[in-house]
């Protein structure tokens, strides 16, 4: 499936949370924090969008609309829900 956001929206692939601690313990999925980090896949048509494809971003905790594309979790976010670019 090919998804192209419109306007000030951004398509972000959700980064999976850590499943193992530094000491080697495995964290069950039910105990993991909801990740707030992702990779920008596509950007909308609005010229005010400050991110581009392949940027790693942080977004608000309960932001966006979740969708599944080719078995992977993605979010469609408004630009104002993105809080930082991770370099």
N, C-alpha and C positions, 0 to 999 in steps of 0.2 A: 504494500500500500504506500502511496506517495501522498504526504500531507504538506501543504503549503499554507502557513499562517497568513492572515491578512491584517491590515492596519497596524496597530502597535503591539501585536502579539508575537511571541517567540516560541518555537518548538524546542523543548529541552529533553534530552534523554537522561533519565534519573540514574545517578551513580549509586550502585549498591553499597550498603553499609558494610563495615568490617565484620567478618564472621568469626575471626579469631583474634584473641588478644596478643600483645607482644610476648607474653609468657607462654603462649601456646594453648590456652583454654579456648574452646569453641563456644560462641555465644548463640543460643537458640534464637530463631527468627522472632519469636514472640517477645523477647527481651531486648531486641535491638532498637535503637533510636531511629525514628523516621529520618532518613537522610534529607538534607537540604542543599545538596550539591548536585550539579548536573553539567552536561555538555550541550552547548547550543548546536542544534542540527539545522534549523532553518529560521530565518527572520521574516517578519511581515514587510509590507510595502511602505510603511510610514518612514519618513526621512529622519525622524527624531530618535530612532532606535540606536542605542549606544553600544550594542554588542554585535558580533559577527559569528558566522559558523565556526565551530571548533573552539570557541571560548569556553573556559570552565567558569561557571557562575554559582553564586549562592543566592537562594531565594527564600522568601518568607515561608514559615513552617506549613501552613495549610493553604498555600496559594495554588492557583491554577485549576485546570480541568484535566483529569487523568485519562489517558487513552493507551491502548496497547497497539503497537505497530510491529509486525513480524515477531511476536512473542516477547518483546521488550517493553517495559513500562516507560512512558513518556508523559510530559505535561505540556499543555499549552498555557503559557503565562502571559500576562500583560507586562509591558516593560516596567511599570511602576512596582511590580512584585519582585523584580530582580534587585537585590540589594548590593551586590558586589561582583567584580570579576576577579577570579583567583589567578595569579600569575606565578 
